[in-house]
Amino acid sequence: MLLAAVVLAGGAGLAGCGGDDKSAAATAPPDIAATDRGKVRDGGTLRWAVDSPPATLNAFHADSDATTDRVAGAALPALFTLDPAGRPRRNPDYLRSAEVVRREPAQVVVYRLNPRARWTDGRPLGLADFRAQWEALSGRDRAYWTARNAGYDRIERVEQGRNDSEIQVVFAQPYADWRALFTPLYPKSATAGADAFNEDTRTALRATAGPYAPGGRDKRKGTVTLVRNPRWWGERPKLDRIVLTPVSRERRPAALADGRLDVAEIGPPEVESVRVAAGRGDGRAAAFRRIELRRSLAPGYTQLALNGGRGPLADDQVRRAVARAVDRTALAEAVLKPLELPARPPGSHLQLAGQPGYRDNSGALGRQDAGTARAMLAEAGWRPGAPGPGSAGSSETEVDAAPGEREDGAGRTGGTHRALPGDAQVLRKDGRPLTLDFVLPKGHGAEPLRTVADRIAQMLAAVGVRTRIEEVEGKTFFRDHVASGDYDLALYSWPATAFPATDARPIFAKPRPAPDGSLTVEQNYTGVGTDRIDQLFAQAAGELDEAAAQELMSRADARIWAAAGALPLYQRPEVVAARPQVVNAGAFGFATPRWQDMGFRR
């Protein structure tokens, strides 16, 4: 689930804090140049930029990536797709129906498959595929290198229904998010053995069942070509082929202007480069003016993580104070308004505005208030005072030595360090200054993060908290800092999901002692969690009444706010640059792409 991307909560009565507040929620619809199929030209090749070739074609493999997901979306069955509000919808190309037919003594789900649905080898989708995928993802056999087992580990058995097109799934434990299962669905040839699952699917799939099928890879260029599936039974895909082409972000605008790409996701730096190039007076300006920018809000948010596993932030009072010093609205406006997108900060860690059940629970933390933040820090023992024994001097607005590579006390090198001058005297406790290490990735595309970090540093300086910003190589940012807990503050993003009880649980699960004495943190890199939050997630995952499950998730979210381990700052922007002729493709937001409708305007 992890997205290293562009890019901080207290007590009784937490459920429902903040109110529903749907009317003020910031939403943005998909921006895909939606066009009726009758106005889409038949044929053509769509060249779509990706970050890298897929490490595997198995979306459930531990090495899967965004390109893997794109191939799977076009070439494999999705029993449920997501609408623009992030609600799961039955996909009639594969399902005639899917429903819970029994709750007691065990939950039973019956899938009635579209009998026309077939793999490219001619075999109909059926029991063998469902059973093999369940057994591979159940977690019982550690030989399978799986990225996740959630949901599949609750299944007791998968069996034939009344006919070959009916699959019956019996659960050992109730599972509210059953619609998340078997999407994508792989053929048994890809999941029926660990070798096939782990290795064979890295480069090829023996059978697929989507509107497109993998049509070859160019190892030198890194491209993956998807071609029309001749056995496809649904509406005929408009394009002859889709070529997924690795192109670095900074080179995408020029590739679009030169006609070497048709569609590419870009970030704020590339948006600015398109604007600058289009405004120039040279001969290429016209080519950049023909690039359309399609904008929406991505299904994910950028957060400020506060590491509760070490240092001053191990004190929940200090975490809450730091969080309340940060003006989330100002940060959201700074990032999103220049892109002409709604700029209201998320009110939930578990759902985004517009999703069913979304509720603003930020009231469990309290509004941004520098005065309150200072008072909370004073209560925790952090007060203005003279430097302690052995300190370098009395100035509280010193800046570290000039930015550059330096070695820290552990003998590490590689980070760029900056300490910003403060607007107030730095607070101290027992002679120690309140200084927090703020870690960021560096490299192209990280400029917006640096801007956000600088603004946060200024907000914290105003209440007496000094930050020391360290910029590290992007490839080591998570591994060596976030995942290892070597930070006080960090900026990174999480994807949103239609199934928060399942997908968000590892992010907020309370760290537990392992047999070797270490802590098992799952994906909770802040180390902040409580038994009650875990209980609420568990109850929601087993609650088949949708409204009751949403209420449980809202109560969990309010407690996550109060724990102040993570502060959602803004929903991530999704900007896609495309040639004007490209239709039914662009910034999809939550919505699942409809691959067979993509193409070029007549």
C-alpha positions in Angstrom: 0.0 0.0 0.0 2.9 2.3 0.6 3.2 5.4 -1.5 6.4 7.4 -1.2 4.8 10.5 -2.5 4.6 14.3 -2.4 4.6 14.5 0.7 0.3 15.9 12.3 -4.6 14.4 17.7 -8.2 14.0 23.2 -10.3 11.7 25.7 -13.8 10.6 26.4 -16.7 10.9 24.0 -14.6 10.7 20.8 -17.2 9.0 18.6 -18.6 11.5 16.1 -16.4 14.4 17.1 -16.4 17.1 14.4 -19.7 16.2 12.8 -20.6 14.8 9.4 -19.9 18.0 7.6 -20.4 16.6 4.1 -21.5 19.9 2.6 -18.1 21.5 3.2 -16.2 18.5 2.0 -13.7 19.1 -0.8 -14.3 16.8 -3.7 -13.3 16.8 -7.4 -14.9 14.5 -10.1 -12.8 12.5 -12.5 -11.4 14.6 -15.4 -11.1 12.2 -18.3 -12.6 14.0 -21.3 -15.6 11.6 -21.0 -16.9 10.8 -24.4 -19.7 8.5 -25.7 -18.3 5.4 -27.3 -20.0 6.3 -30.6 -17.7 9.3 -30.8 -14.5 7.4 -30.2 -12.4 6.3 -33.2 -11.9 2.6 -33.7 -8.3 1.7 -33.6 -5.0 3.3 -32.8 -2.2 3.0 -30.2 -2.2 4.8 -26.9 1.2 5.5 -25.5 0.9 5.8 -21.7 3.8 6.8 -19.4 4.7 4.7 -16.4 7.5 5.1 -13.9 9.2 1.8 -14.6 8.6 -1.6 -16.2 6.6 -4.0 -13.9 8.7 -6.0 -11.5 6.0 -8.7 -11.8 2.7 -9.2 -13.4 1.2 -10.6 -10.1 -0.5 -7.8 -8.2 -0.5 -9.9 -5.1 3.3 -10.5 -5.1 5.4 -8.6 -2.6 7.3 -7.0 -5.5 4.2 -5.6 -7.3 4.2 -2.0 -8.3 2.0 0.6 -10.0 2.7 -0.7 -13.4 1.7 -4.2 -12.3 -1.6 -2.8 -11.2 -2.1 -1.1 -14.5 -1.5 -4.3 -16.5 -3.8 -6.2 -14.1 -6.6 -3.6 -14.5 -6.6 -4.0 -18.3 -6.0 -7.7 -18.6 -7.6 -9.5 -15.6 -11.1 -9.8 -14.1 -12.3 -7.2 -11.7 -15.4 -8.6 -10.0 -16.1 -5.2 -8.5 -15.0 -1.8 -9.7 -15.1 1.6 -7.9 -17.4 4.5 -8.9 -16.2 8.1 -8.6 -17.2 8.1 -4.9 -15.1 5.1 -4.2 -18.1 2.7 -3.9 -17.7 -0.9 -5.1 -20.0 -1.8 -7.9 -20.6 -5.2 -9.4 -18.9 -5.6 -12.8 -21.5 -7.2 -15.1 -18.8 -8.3 -17.5 -17.8 -10.9 -14.9 -20.7 -11.2 -12.4 -24.4 -11.7 -12.8 -24.7 -11.3 -9.1 -22.8 -11.6 -5.8 -24.4 -11.5 -2.4 -24.3 -12.7 1.2 -26.9 -15.5 1.2 -26.3 -16.5 4.8 -24.9 -15.0 8.0 -25.4 -17.7 10.6 -23.9 -20.0 11.6 -21.3 -18.8 9.1 -21.2 -16.1 6.4 -21.7 -17.4 2.9 -21.2 -15.4 -0.2 -22.4 -16.7 -3.6 -20.9 -15.5 -6.8 -22.8 -16.1 -10.0 -20.4 -15.6 -12.9 -21.2 -14.4 -16.3 -21.1 -17.7 -18.3 -19.5 -15.8 -21.3 -16.4 -14.9 -19.3 -13.5 -16.9 -20.4 -9.7 -16.9 -20.1 -7.7 -16.4 -23.3 -6.9 -20.2 -23.3 -10.6 -20.8 -23.8 -11.4 -22.1 -20.3 -14.4 -20.4 -18.5 -13.7 -18.7 -15.2 -14.6 -21.1 -12.4 -14.1 -22.8 -9.1 -10.4 -23.8 -9.8 -9.4 -20.2 -10.2 -11.2 -19.0 -7.0 -9.9 -21.9 -5.0 -6.3 -21.6 -6.1 -6.2 -17.8 -5.4 -7.7 -18.4 -1.9 -5.2 -21.1 -1.1 -2.3 -18.9 -2.3 -3.4 -15.8 -0.4 -4.7 -17.5 2.8 -1.3 -17.1 4.5 -1.1 -20.8 5.4 1.8 -21.5 3.1 4.7 -19.2 3.6 6.3 -20.3 0.3 4.0 -17.8 -1.4 5.6 -14.3 -1.4 2.4 -12.5 -0.9 2.0 -8.7 -0.4 -1.2 -9.2 1.6 -3.5 -11.9 3.0 -6.3 -9.8 4.5 -9.7 -11.3 4.0 -8.5 -14.5 2.3 -7.3 -15.6 5.8 -10.9 -15.5 7.0 -12.2 -18.0 4.4 -12.9 -21.5 5.5 -13.6 -23.1 2.1 -14.4 -22.3 -1.5 -16.8 -24.8 -3.2 -19.0 -25.3 -6.2 -22.5 -23.9 -6.2 -25.5 -25.2 -8.1 -23.7 -25.2 -11.4 -20.3 -24.4 -13.0 -21.0 -20.7 -13.0 -21.8 -20.5 -9.3 -19.1 -20.2 -6.6 -19.8 -20.4 -2.9 -17.4 -19.0 -0.4 -17.8 -19.9 3.3 -16.1 -17.7 5.9 -14.7 -19.0 9.2 -15.1 -15.4 10.5 -17.6 -12.7 9.3 -15.9 -10.4 6.8 -17.5 -7.1 5.9 -15.1 -6.3 3.0 -15.8 -9.4 1.0 -16.2 -7.3 -2.1 -12.5 -6.6 -2.0 -11.7 -10.3 -2.6 -10.9 -12.0 -6.0 -10.1 -8.6 -7.7 -8.1 -9.0 -9.7 -8.8 -12.7 -10.3 -5.9 -14.7 -11.6 -6.1 -18.0 -13.5 -5.2 -21.1 -11.6 -2.0 -21.4 -13.7 -0.7 -18.3 -12.0 -1.6 -19.2 -8.4 -1.8 -23.0 -8.0 1.9 -23.3 -7.0 4.5 -21.2 -5.2 6.9 -21.3 -8.2 4.2 -20.1 -10.6 3.1 -17.4 -8.1 6.5 -16.2 -7.2 8.5 -16.5 -10.4 6.6 -17.5 -13.5 4.3 -14.4 -13.2 7.2 -12.0 -13.2 7.4 -11.9 -16.9 4.3 -13.6 -18.3 0.7 -14.8 -17.7 -0.4 -18.0 -19.4 -4.0 -16.7 -19.6 -5.8 -13.5 -19.0 -9.5 -12.4 -19.2 -9.8 -8.6 -19.7 -10.5 -6.4 -22.7 -6.8 -6.3 -23.3 -4.1 -9.0 -23.1 -0.3 -8.7 -22.7 1.2 -8.6 -26.2 4.9 -8.5 -25.5 7.7 -6.6 -23.8 10.6 -4.7 -25.1 13.4 -5.3 -22.6 15.6 -2.6 -24.1 12.9 0.1 -23.9 11.2 -1.4 -20.9 7.8 -1.1 -22.6 4.8 -3.4 -22.1 2.3 -3.7 -24.9 -1.4 -4.6 -24.3 -3.4 -5.7 -27.3 -7.1 -6.3 -27.9 -8.2 -9.6 -26.4 -9.7 -11.5 -29.4 -11.8 -13.6 -26.9 -13.2 -10.6 -25.1 -17.0 -11.0 -24.8 -17.9 -7.5 -23.7 -18.0 -4.2 -25.6 -15.2 -4.2 -28.1 -12.2 -2.1 -26.9 -11.7 1.0 -29.1 -7.9 0.9 -29.2 -5.8 -1.7 -31.0 -3.1 -1.5 -28.3 -1.9 0.4 -25.3 1.9 0.7 -24.9 3.0 1.3 -21.3 6.2 3.3 -21.7 8.7 4.1 -18.9 9.5 7.8 -19.0 10.9 9.9 -16.1 8.6 12.6 -14.7 10.7 15.5 -15.8 10.8 14.3 -19.4 7.1 13.7 -19.8 6.1 17.2 -21.0 8.6 17.2 -23.8 7.7 13.7 -24.8 4.0 14.8 -25.0 4.9 17.9 -27.0 7.0 15.8 -29.4 4.2 13.2 -30.0 6.1 10.4 -28.3 3.5 10.0 -25.5 -0.3 10.4 -25.5 -1.0 10.5 -21.8 1.1 10.9 -18.6 0.6 11.7 -15.0 2.7 14.7 -13.9 3.4 16.6 -10.7 3.5 20.3 -9.8 7.0 20.8 -11.2 6.0 19.4 -14.6 2.8 21.4 -14.6 4.9 24.6 -14.2 7.2 23.5 -17.0 4.3 23.0 -19.3 3.0 26.5 -18.4 6.5 28.1 -18.9 7.1 26.3 -22.2 3.6 27.2 -23.6 4.3 30.9 -22.8 7.6 31.1 -24.6 7.9 32.8 -27.9 9.8 30.0 -29.7 8.5 27.6 -32.3 7.8 24.7 -29.8 5.4 26.8 -27.7 2.5 25.8 -29.8 3.2 22.1 -29.1 3.0 22.7 -25.4 -0.2 24.7 -25.7 -1.8 21.6 -27.2 -1.2 19.6 -24.0 -4.3 19.3 -21.9 -4.0 19.2 -18.1 -6.7 17.0 -16.6 -7.1 17.5 -12.8 -8.8 15.6 -9.9 -8.0 14.7 -6.4 -6.2 11.3 -6.1 -7.5 8.6 -3.8 -4.8 9.3 -1.2 -3.6 11.9 1.2 -0.3 13.4 2.4 0.3 13.3 6.1 2.8 14.6 8.6 3.9 11.6 10.6 4.9 12.1 14.3 7.1 9.4 15.6 5.8 8.4 19.0 8.5 5.8 19.4 11.3 8.1 20.5 12.3 11.5 21.8 10.0 14.3 22.8 7.1 13.0 20.6 6.9 9.8 22.8 4.9 12.1 25.1 1.3 12.2 23.7 0.8 15.7 25.1 3.8 17.0 23.0 2.5 15.2 19.9 -0.9 16.9 20.3 0.7 20.2 20.8 2.8 19.9 17.7 -0.2 18.8 15.7 -2.3 21.8 16.9 0.5 24.2 15.9 0.1 23.2 12.2 -2.3 25.1 10.0 -3.6 22.3 7.8 -5.9 24.6 5.8 -3.0 26.9 4.9 -0.9 23.9 3.7 -3.7 22.5 1.6 -4.4 25.8 0.0 -0.7 26.3 -0.8 -0.5 22.9 -2.6 -3.9 22.6 -4.3 -5.0 26.1 -5.2 -2.3 26.7 -7.7 -3.5 23.5 -9.5 -7.1 24.8 -9.4 -8.3 22.0 -7.1 -10.5 22.1 -4.0 -8.3 22.8 -1.0 -9.9 21.6 2.2 -7.8 19.3 4.4 -9.1 15.8 5.1 -11.1 15.3 8.2 -10.5 11.6 8.4 -7.5 9.2 8.2 -9.7 6.4 6.9 -11.9 7.9 4.2 -11.9 10.9 1.9 -14.5 13.5 1.2 -17.3 12.1 -1.0 -16.9 8.5 0.2 -19.9 6.9 1.8 -19.6 7.2 5.6 -17.0 10.0 5.5 -17.1 12.1 8.6 -14.8 14.9 9.8 -13.4 13.6 13.1 -10.7 16.2 13.4 -12.5 17.7 16.4 -11.1 14.9 18.5 -7.7 16.7 18.2 -9.0 20.3 18.3 -8.6 23.2 16.0 -5.2 24.7 15.0 -4.3 27.2 17.8 -0.7 28.3 18.5 -1.6 29.6 21.9 -3.1 26.3 23.0 -0.1 24.5 21.6 2.2 26.6 23.7 0.1 26.0 26.8 0.1 22.2 26.2 3.9 22.2 25.7 4.3 24.2 29.0 2.1 21.7 30.8 4.4 18.9 29.5 7.4 20.8 31.0 8.7 22.5 27.9 9.2 26.2 28.7 11.4 29.1 27.6 14.6 29.3 29.5 18.3 29.8 29.4 20.5 27.2 27.5 21.5 24.3 29.6 25.1 23.4 30.7 27.4 22.8 27.8 25.2 24.4 25.1 26.7 26.4 22.3 25.2 29.7 23.3 22.2 31.6 24.1 20.8 32.4 20.6 17.6 30.5 19.9 17.5 31.5 16.2 20.8 29.9 15.1 20.9 28.1 11.7 22.9 25.0 11.3 26.1 25.1 9.2 25.6 25.5 5.5 23.6 22.8 3.9 25.6 19.8 2.7 26.7 16.3 3.4 27.6 15.7 7.0 28.2 12.8 9.3 26.0 12.4 12.3 26.9 10.7 15.6 26.1 7.3 14.3 28.6 7.6 11.5 26.0 8.0 8.7 26.3 10.5 5.9 24.0 11.5 3.0 21.5 14.0 4.4 21.1 17.7 3.8 20.4 19.4 7.1 18.8 22.7 7.6 17.5 24.4 10.8 15.2 27.3 10.3 15.3 30.4 12.5 12.3 30.5 14.9 9.8 33.3 15.6 9.9 32.5 19.3 12.4 31.4 21.9 13.1 27.7 21.6 11.5 25.8 24.5 13.7 23.7 26.8 13.2 20.9 29.4 16.0 19.9 31.8 18.3 22.1 29.8 17.6 20.4 26.4 16.1 22.4 23.5 12.9 21.1 21.9 14.4 20.1 18.5 12.8 17.6 16.1 14.5 15.8 13.2 12.3 16.3 10.1 13.1 13.8 7.3 12.2 14.3 3.7 13.1 12.6 0.4 15.1 14.6 -2.1 15.3 14.5 -5.8 13.2 15.6 -8.8 9.6 16.0 -7.8 10.3 16.5 -4.1 10.3 20.3 -4.4 6.6 20.6 -3.2 7.6 18.5 -0.1 10.4 20.9 0.7 8.0 23.8 0.5 5.5 22.1 2.8 8.2 21.2 5.2 9.5 24.7 5.4 6.0 26.1 6.1 5.5 23.5 8.9 8.9 24.4 10.3 7.9 28.0 10.5 4.6 27.1 12.2 6.4 25.1 14.8 9.1 27.7 15.3 6.3 30.1 16.2 5.5 28.0 19.3 9.1 27.3 20.3 9.8 24.0 18.5 12.9 23.9 16.4 13.2 21.5 13.5 16.2 20.1 11.8 15.4 19.2 8.2 17.2 16.4 6.6 16.8 15.5 3.0 17.8 12.0 2.0 17.8 10.0 -1.2 14.4 8.9 -2.2 15.3 5.2 -2.4 16.5 5.2 1.3 13.8 7.5 2.7 11.4 4.7 3.8 13.8 1.9 4.3 16.5 3.7 6.4 14.3 6.3 8.1 10.6 5.9 8.1 10.3 2.1 8.4 13.2 2.0 10.8 11.8 4.8 13.0 14.8 7.0 12.5 12.9 10.3 12.4 10.8 12.6 14.5 8.7 14.2 11.7 8.3 12.9 8.2 6.1 13.6 5.2 4.6 10.8 3.2 1.4 9.6 1.7 -1.1 6.8 2.1 -3.7 5.6 -0.4 -7.4 5.8 0.5 -9.5 2.7 0.0 -13.1 1.6 -0.3 -12.3 -1.0 2.4 -10.7 0.8 5.3 -11.5 -1.8 8.0 -9.2 -4.1 6.1 -6.7 -2.0 4.2 -6.1 0.8 6.8 -5.8 -1.5 9.9 -2.1 -2.3 9.5 -1.3 1.5 9.3 -2.8 2.2 12.7 -2.4 -1.1 14.5 -0.7 -0.9 17.9 2.9 -2.2 17.8 3.2 -5.6 19.5 6.2 -7.2 21.1 7.7 -10.0 18.9 9.3 -13.2 20.3 12.8 -11.8 19.8 12.0 -8.7 21.9 11.5 -6.3 18.9 8.3 -4.5 18.0 6.1 -5.7 15.2 4.7 -2.4 13.7 3.2 -3.7 10.5 2.8 -0.4 8.6 2.3 1.8 11.6 5.6 3.6 11.2 4.7 6.3 13.8 4.5 3.6 16.5 1.3 5.2 17.9 -1.6 3.0 18.6 -4.1 1.7 21.2 -5.9 -1.5 22.1 -9.2 0.3 21.6 -8.4 1.4 18.1 -7.4 -2.2 17.3 -10.7 -3.5 18.8 -12.8 -1.1 16.7 -11.0 -2.1 13.5 -11.6 -5.8 14.3 -15.3 -5.1 15.0 -15.8 -3.2 11.8 -14.1 -5.9 9.7 -16.6 -8.4 11.0 -19.7 -6.2 10.9 -21.9 -7.0 7.9 -24.3 -4.1 8.5 -22.8 -1.3 6.4 -24.0 1.6 8.6 -22.8 0.0 11.8 -19.4 -0.7 10.2 -19.1 2.9 9.1 -19.9 4.1 12.7 -17.2 1.8 14.1 -14.7 3.2 11.6 -15.7 6.7 12.5 -15.1 6.0 16.2 -11.7 4.5 15.4 -10.8 7.5 13.3 -11.6 9.9 16.2 -9.3 8.0 18.4 -6.6 8.1 15.8 -6.9 11.9 15.7 -6.7 12.0 19.5 -3.5 9.8 19.5 -1.8 12.4 17.2 0.5 10.0 15.4 -0.4 11.2 12.0 -1.9 14.5 10.7 -3.6 14.4 7.3 -2.6 17.6 5.5 -4.2 17.5 2.0 -5.6 15.1 -0.5 -3.0 14.4 -3.1 -3.5 16.2 -6.4 -3.8 14.0 -9.6 -2.8 15.9 -12.7 -2.6 14.0 -16.0 -1.3 15.6 -19.2 -2.8 14.3 -22.4 -3.0 15.1 -26.0 -6.4 16.7 -26.8 -7.6 13.8 -29.0 -7.3 11.3 -26.1 -10.7 10.6 -24.5 -12.0 8.6 -21.6 -8.6 8.7 -19.9 -6.9 11.1 -17.6 -7.3 11.9 -13.9 -9.7 9.1 -12.7 -9.8 10.0 -9.0 -11.4 7.0 -7.2 -13.1 5.6 -10.3 -11.8 2.4 -11.9 -10.8 3.1 -15.5 -13.1 1.6 -18.2 -10.4 0.3 -20.5 -12.6 -0.6 -23.4 -13.8 3.0 -23.8 -10.4 4.7 -24.0 -9.3 5.9 -27.4 -9.1 8.9 -29.7 -11.8 11.3 -30.6 -13.3 10.8 -34.0 
